[in-house]
Amino acid sequence: MRKLLTCLSCTLFVFAPLFAEVANASDQSKEDDRLKNCGTVLKEILDVPDDIPQDLLDKADCVVVFPSVLKAAFIVGGSYGRGAMSCRKGEDFRGPWGAPTMMALEGGSFGFQIGGQATDFVLLVMNESGARGILASKVKLGGDASAAAGPVGRDSSAETDATLRSEILSYSRARGLFAGVSLEGSTIRPDNGDNRRVYGKRISAKEIVLSGTVPVPAAAEQLISTLDSRTPKHRP
């Protein structure tokens, strides 16, 4: 028995690094899939002309995409999702779109609802203050950062009260229906663990977005190319 236990211990010692490598590869695959889903969701939404108004998209400093956020509720709602945020490069957020930082969406209430549902969310970060706040730490929507349901439709413009007063405009798509939605009470934050797996090293959201030197991962090419083609220039 002692020899058997010794043999098993040696076997585990030999194969432990292999198991760890397989686990890391699996995590990397999950993050790559998430980035690809972000690109697919954003392209599908922006391909519909009456969804997010073009003038608002052109004014946004950053865009956050959370594909297939899971929310389950009985009277009080909650949510949990993972996605990515890309910002325009440069200290003033006026350059071309840069490499994405991975993001997390947690908590919050979405009104009276029963059951569970998977929903895609797109958030427009409308000014530098909102962008820097999100990059620095966890931000509570409606508390640390002003947020509102984004207006929809071809004729909606930046003159709406919600747009003028809010740092973040939020939209949702569920079961094919697209609308502005309030995410007040939810929190969003950079996901440093996911960033480490995507970029292969410990790197902060600030460095990814503000340095301008981090290359775009292959899995995020559709996300960034969609932003580059649909809103190549920031319009104040």
C-alpha positions as CSV (number, residue, x, y, z in Angstrom):
1,M,0.0,0.0,0.0
2,R,2.8,2.4,0.9
3,K,4.5,1.7,-2.5
4,L,1.2,2.3,-4.3
5,L,0.7,5.7,-2.5
6,T,4.2,6.7,-3.3
7,C,3.7,5.8,-6.9
8,L,0.4,7.8,-7.0
9,S,2.1,10.8,-5.4
10,C,4.9,10.7,-7.9
11,T,2.4,10.5,-10.8
12,L,0.4,13.5,-9.5
13,F,3.6,15.5,-9.1
14,V,4.6,14.8,-12.7
15,F,1.3,15.5,-14.2
16,A,0.3,18.5,-12.0
17,P,1.9,21.1,-14.3
18,L,0.1,19.5,-17.3
19,F,-3.3,19.8,-15.5
20,A,-2.5,23.5,-14.6
21,E,-1.6,24.2,-18.3
22,V,-4.8,22.6,-19.5
23,A,-6.9,24.7,-17.0
24,N,-5.1,27.9,-18.1
25,A,-5.8,27.1,-21.7
26,S,-9.4,26.5,-20.9
27,D,-9.7,29.9,-19.2
28,Q,-8.0,31.6,-22.1
29,S,-10.5,30.0,-24.5
30,K,-13.4,31.3,-22.4
31,E,-12.0,34.9,-22.5
32,D,-11.4,34.7,-26.2
33,D,-15.0,33.5,-26.7
34,R,-16.2,36.4,-24.6
35,L,-14.4,38.9,-26.7
36,K,-15.7,37.3,-29.9
37,N,-19.2,37.4,-28.5
38,C,-18.8,41.1,-27.7
39,G,-17.8,41.8,-31.3
40,T,-20.8,39.8,-32.6
41,V,-23.3,41.5,-30.3
42,L,-22.1,45.0,-31.1
43,K,-22.0,44.5,-34.8
44,E,-25.6,43.0,-34.8
45,I,-26.9,46.0,-32.8
46,L,-25.1,48.7,-34.8
47,D,-26.3,47.1,-38.1
48,V,-29.8,48.0,-37.1
49,P,-30.1,51.8,-38.0
50,D,-32.9,52.6,-35.5
51,D,-31.2,51.2,-32.4
52,I,-28.3,53.4,-31.0
53,P,-28.4,56.9,-32.5
54,Q,-25.3,57.7,-34.5
55,D,-24.8,61.1,-33.0
56,L,-24.6,59.5,-29.5
57,L,-22.2,56.8,-30.7
58,D,-19.9,59.5,-32.2
59,K,-19.9,61.4,-28.9
60,A,-19.0,58.4,-26.7
61,D,-15.5,58.1,-25.3
62,C,-15.9,54.4,-24.5
63,V,-18.2,51.5,-25.4
64,V,-18.9,48.6,-23.0
65,V,-20.5,45.4,-24.2
66,F,-21.9,42.6,-21.9
67,P,-23.1,39.7,-24.0
68,S,-25.7,37.3,-22.5
69,V,-25.9,38.8,-19.0
70,L,-27.7,36.4,-16.8
71,K,-30.4,37.9,-14.5
72,A,-32.8,36.1,-12.3
73,A,-35.4,37.7,-10.1
74,F,-38.6,37.4,-8.1
75,I,-39.7,41.0,-7.5
76,V,-36.1,42.1,-6.8
77,G,-33.8,41.6,-9.7
78,G,-30.1,40.8,-9.9
79,S,-27.5,40.4,-12.7
80,Y,-24.1,38.9,-13.3
81,G,-22.2,39.4,-16.5
82,R,-18.7,39.6,-18.1
83,G,-17.8,41.7,-21.1
84,A,-15.3,44.2,-22.5
85,M,-14.8,47.9,-22.8
86,S,-12.9,49.7,-25.6
87,C,-12.1,53.4,-25.4
88,R,-10.8,55.9,-27.9
89,K,-7.0,56.3,-27.5
90,G,-5.3,59.3,-26.1
91,E,-5.4,61.2,-22.8
92,D,-8.4,63.1,-24.0
93,F,-10.2,60.0,-25.5
94,R,-10.2,61.4,-29.0
95,G,-8.1,59.0,-31.0
96,P,-8.8,55.6,-32.7
97,W,-10.3,52.7,-30.8
98,G,-7.9,50.8,-28.6
99,A,-7.4,47.4,-27.0
100,P,-10.2,46.4,-24.7
101,T,-10.2,45.9,-21.0
102,M,-12.3,43.0,-19.7
103,M,-15.2,44.1,-17.5
104,A,-17.7,42.8,-14.9
105,L,-21.3,43.8,-14.3
106,E,-22.9,42.8,-11.0
107,G,-25.9,43.4,-8.9
108,G,-28.8,45.8,-9.5
109,S,-32.5,45.6,-9.9
110,F,-34.4,45.7,-13.2
111,G,-38.0,46.2,-11.9
112,F,-40.7,43.7,-11.4
113,Q,-39.9,40.5,-13.1
114,I,-40.2,36.8,-12.5
115,G,-37.9,34.1,-13.9
116,G,-34.5,34.2,-15.6
117,Q,-33.4,35.7,-18.8
118,A,-30.1,36.3,-20.8
119,T,-29.8,39.9,-22.1
120,D,-27.1,41.7,-24.1
121,F,-26.1,45.1,-22.7
122,V,-24.3,48.0,-24.5
123,L,-23.2,51.0,-22.5
124,L,-21.9,54.3,-23.9
125,V,-19.5,56.2,-21.7
126,M,-20.2,59.8,-22.7
127,N,-17.3,61.7,-21.1
128,E,-13.8,61.6,-19.7
129,S,-14.9,61.7,-16.1
130,G,-17.0,58.6,-16.5
131,A,-14.3,56.7,-18.4
132,R,-11.6,57.5,-15.9
133,G,-13.9,56.5,-13.0
134,I,-14.6,53.1,-14.5
135,L,-10.9,52.5,-15.2
136,A,-9.9,53.3,-11.7
137,S,-12.2,51.1,-9.7
138,K,-15.7,49.6,-9.2
139,V,-18.4,52.1,-10.1
140,K,-22.0,52.1,-9.0
141,L,-24.3,53.3,-11.7
142,G,-26.6,56.0,-10.5
143,G,-24.3,56.6,-7.5
144,D,-20.7,57.0,-8.4
145,A,-21.5,57.7,-12.0
146,S,-24.8,59.2,-13.4
147,A,-26.5,56.7,-15.7
148,A,-29.7,56.7,-17.7
149,A,-31.6,54.6,-20.3
150,G,-30.2,55.6,-23.6
151,P,-32.6,57.0,-26.2
152,V,-33.2,55.0,-29.4
153,G,-34.2,55.7,-32.9
154,R,-32.7,57.4,-35.9
155,D,-34.0,60.9,-34.9
156,S,-33.0,60.8,-31.3
157,S,-30.3,63.4,-30.6
158,A,-27.8,64.4,-28.0
159,E,-30.1,67.3,-26.9
160,T,-32.1,65.0,-24.6
161,D,-31.9,65.7,-20.9
162,A,-30.7,62.2,-20.2
163,T,-27.8,62.6,-22.5
164,L,-26.7,66.0,-21.2
165,R,-26.8,64.9,-17.6
166,S,-25.6,61.3,-17.7
167,E,-22.1,60.0,-17.9
168,I,-23.3,56.5,-19.0
169,L,-26.2,55.6,-21.3
170,S,-27.3,52.0,-21.3
171,Y,-29.1,49.8,-23.7
172,S,-30.4,46.2,-23.7
173,R,-31.4,43.5,-26.2
174,A,-33.4,40.5,-25.2
175,R,-35.4,38.1,-27.4
176,G,-34.8,40.4,-30.4
177,L,-36.1,43.5,-28.7
178,F,-33.8,46.5,-28.3
179,A,-34.4,49.4,-25.9
180,G,-32.8,51.8,-23.5
181,V,-32.7,50.4,-20.0
182,S,-31.9,51.8,-16.6
183,L,-29.1,49.9,-14.8
184,E,-29.1,52.1,-11.7
185,G,-27.9,50.1,-8.7
186,S,-25.6,47.9,-10.8
187,T,-21.9,48.1,-10.5
188,I,-19.3,47.8,-13.3
189,R,-15.6,47.2,-12.7
190,P,-12.5,46.2,-14.6
191,D,-11.9,42.4,-14.3
192,N,-8.1,42.2,-13.7
193,G,-8.2,38.4,-13.6
194,D,-9.6,38.2,-17.0
195,N,-7.2,40.9,-18.3
196,R,-4.3,38.7,-17.0
197,R,-5.6,35.7,-18.9
198,V,-6.3,37.7,-22.1
199,Y,-2.9,39.5,-22.2
200,G,-0.8,36.9,-20.6
201,K,0.5,39.1,-17.8
202,R,-0.7,41.2,-14.9
203,I,-1.8,44.5,-16.5
204,S,-4.3,47.1,-15.3
205,A,-7.3,48.5,-17.1
206,K,-5.7,51.9,-17.1
207,E,-2.5,50.7,-18.8
208,I,-4.5,48.8,-21.4
209,V,-6.6,51.8,-22.3
210,L,-4.4,54.8,-21.7
211,S,-0.9,53.7,-22.7
212,G,-1.8,53.3,-26.3
213,T,0.8,50.6,-26.7
214,V,-1.2,47.4,-25.9
215,P,-2.0,45.5,-29.1
216,V,-5.5,44.4,-29.8
217,P,-6.0,40.6,-29.1
218,A,-7.0,38.6,-32.2
219,A,-10.3,37.6,-30.5
220,A,-11.2,41.3,-30.2
221,E,-10.6,42.2,-33.9
222,Q,-14.3,42.2,-34.8
223,L,-15.2,44.4,-31.8
224,I,-12.5,47.0,-32.6
225,S,-13.0,46.9,-36.4
226,T,-16.8,47.4,-35.9
227,L,-16.1,50.5,-33.8
228,D,-13.5,51.8,-36.2
229,S,-15.9,51.5,-39.2
230,R,-19.1,52.7,-37.5
231,T,-17.7,55.7,-35.5
232,P,-14.1,56.4,-36.7
233,K,-14.0,60.0,-35.3
234,H,-15.1,61.5,-32.0
235,R,-17.5,64.3,-32.4
236,P,-17.8,66.7,-29.5
